[in-house]
């Protein structure tokens, strides 16, 4: 469910409590910047085939 501004706070609250173990109070005190930093995936993207080809060409 989204509010009038289009932010899915209800979904985020459930994620914060169920998966991250935060209390509702801590969730509501958190800034959006902190929330995005906490929930953003930080894994690097996989190497593309074209990247591998270029690497092979650069280091024959």
TIBA-73606 format. One record per residue (C-alpha): x, y, z; residue in one letter. Coordinates in Angstrom, 1 decimal. Each point is the difference from the previous one (the first is absolute). Layout:
X_Y_Z_a
...
% end
This chain:
0.0_0.0_0.0_x
1.3_3.5_-0.9_x
-1.0_3.3_1.6_x
-1.0_3.0_-2.0_x
3.6_0.9_-0.8_x
0.7_-3.5_-1.4_x
2.4_-1.2_2.7_x
-0.5_-3.6_1.0_x
0.5_0.6_3.8_x
-2.3_-2.9_1.0_x
2.2_-2.4_-2.0_x
3.2_1.5_1.3_x
-1.3_-0.2_3.6_x
-0.7_-3.7_-0.4_x
3.4_-0.6_-1.5_x
1.7_2.0_2.8_x
-1.8_-2.0_2.7_x
-0.1_-3.5_-1.4_x
3.2_-0.2_-2.0_x
2.3_2.6_1.7_x
-1.2_-0.3_3.5_x
-0.6_3.7_0.6_x
-2.6_1.3_2.3_x
-2.8_2.2_-1.5_x
1.4_2.9_2.0_x
3.5_-0.4_-1.4_x
-1.4_-0.3_-3.6_x
-2.0_3.2_0.3_x
3.0_1.9_1.5_x
2.2_-1.1_-2.9_x
0.6_2.5_-2.9_x
-0.7_-1.0_-3.6_x
3.7_0.2_-0.7_x
0.8_-2.4_2.8_x
-2.8_-2.3_-1.1_x
1.2_-0.1_-3.6_x
3.6_-0.6_1.2_x
-1.2_-2.9_2.1_x
-2.1_-1.7_-2.6_x
1.9_0.8_-3.2_x
1.8_-3.0_-1.5_x
3.7_0.7_0.1_x
1.2_-3.0_-2.0_x
2.0_0.9_-3.0_x
-1.6_-0.9_-3.4_x
1.3_-3.0_-1.8_x
2.5_0.4_-2.8_x
-1.6_0.2_-3.4_x
1.3_-2.2_-2.9_x
1.1_3.2_-1.8_x
2.0_1.0_3.1_x
1.7_-3.4_0.1_x
0.8_0.2_-3.7_x
1.6_3.5_0.4_x
2.0_-1.3_3.0_x
1.3_-2.9_-2.1_x
0.9_2.4_-2.8_x
1.8_2.4_2.4_x
2.0_-2.7_1.7_x
0.8_-2.7_-2.6_x
% end
